[in-house]
Amino acid sequence: MRPVIPYVTAALLFGLGVYGVLRRRNAVLVLMAVELMLNAVNLILVTADTTVRAVLPHSGQVFALFVIVLAAAEIGVGLAIVLQLYRLRTTVAVDDVPLTEPAGSASAVGQDVEAGR
């Protein structure tokens, strides 16, 4: 069997996922794009397991199960972060998220610690 179709499908899924991660502004859509990339990896693992004779039997399928568990954990943590971001900022736009602390907040915390509060 020639596994061209699953490999091409996985490459297209992975490319679509990379495009979604780089291009989308909504955090939920970015998480969906990451899931697309993980599913492409699962497809490659299962296809390679069925076509290549490995030393360990069904090792690609076992790795695919680990990737599924990793994806479930990623979605759980990612959605918790997105919900907290929505509560704080009332938007889930990735472009609006500040990556650094404001300069005034760090000094105010330091003054409270020095004052004994």
C-alpha positions in Angstrom: 0.0 0.0 0.0 1.2 3.4 -0.9 0.4 5.9 1.8 0.5 9.0 -0.3 -3.1 10.1 0.4 -2.8 10.1 4.2 0.5 11.9 4.1 -0.8 14.6 1.7 -3.9 15.0 3.8 -1.8 15.3 7.0 0.4 17.9 5.3 -2.6 19.9 4.3 -4.1 19.7 7.8 -0.8 20.8 9.3 -0.4 23.6 6.9 -3.9 24.8 7.6 -3.2 24.6 11.3 0.0 26.7 10.9 -1.8 29.2 8.9 -4.5 29.4 11.6 -2.0 29.9 14.4 -0.1 32.6 12.5 -3.1 34.4 11.1 -6.0 34.3 13.5 -6.6 36.9 16.2 -9.2 35.0 18.2 -7.7 32.8 20.9 -10.3 30.1 20.5 -9.6 29.8 16.8 -5.9 29.6 17.6 -6.6 26.7 19.9 -8.6 25.1 17.1 -5.7 25.5 14.7 -3.3 23.8 17.2 -5.8 20.9 17.4 -5.6 20.6 13.6 -1.9 20.4 13.8 -2.0 17.7 16.5 -4.6 15.7 14.5 -2.3 15.9 11.4 0.5 14.4 13.6 -1.8 11.7 14.7 -2.6 10.8 11.1 1.1 10.6 10.3 1.8 8.4 13.3 -1.0 6.0 12.5 -0.1 5.9 8.8 3.5 5.3 9.5 2.6 2.6 12.0 0.6 0.7 9.4 3.1 1.0 6.5 6.5 0.8 8.3 7.6 -2.4 10.1 8.7 -1.2 13.4 10.5 -3.0 16.2 7.7 -2.4 18.6 4.2 -3.4 17.3 1.6 -0.6 17.2 4.0 2.0 18.5 2.6 4.7 16.2 -0.9 4.1 17.6 0.4 4.3 21.2 2.1 7.6 20.4 -1.1 8.8 18.8 -2.9 8.1 22.1 -0.3 10.1 24.0 -0.8 13.0 21.5 -4.6 12.8 22.1 -4.0 13.0 25.9 -1.7 15.9 25.4 -4.3 17.7 23.2 -7.0 17.2 25.9 -4.8 18.7 28.5 -3.8 21.6 26.2 -7.5 22.3 25.5 -8.3 22.3 29.2 -5.6 24.7 30.2 -6.0 26.8 27.1 -9.7 27.3 27.6 -9.2 28.1 31.3 -6.7 30.8 30.2 -9.1 32.1 27.5 -12.0 32.3 30.0 -9.9 34.2 32.5 -8.7 36.5 29.7 -12.3 37.2 28.7 -13.3 37.9 32.3 -10.5 40.5 32.6 -10.5 42.1 29.2 -13.9 41.3 27.8 -12.2 40.2 24.6 -10.3 37.1 23.4 -8.4 38.9 20.7 -4.8 37.8 20.9 -3.5 41.2 19.6 -4.9 43.0 22.6 -3.2 40.9 25.2 -0.3 42.7 26.9 2.8 40.5 27.2 4.5 42.6 29.8 3.4 44.2 33.0 2.8 47.9 33.1 5.7 49.8 34.6 3.6 51.3 37.4 2.3 48.0 38.8 5.7 46.5 39.6 6.8 49.5 41.5 3.5 49.8 43.4 3.8 46.2 44.6 7.4 46.8 45.7 6.3 49.9 47.7 3.6 47.8 49.4 6.1 45.2 50.4 8.6 47.7 51.8 5.8 49.4 53.7 4.8 46.1 55.3 1.3 45.9 53.9 
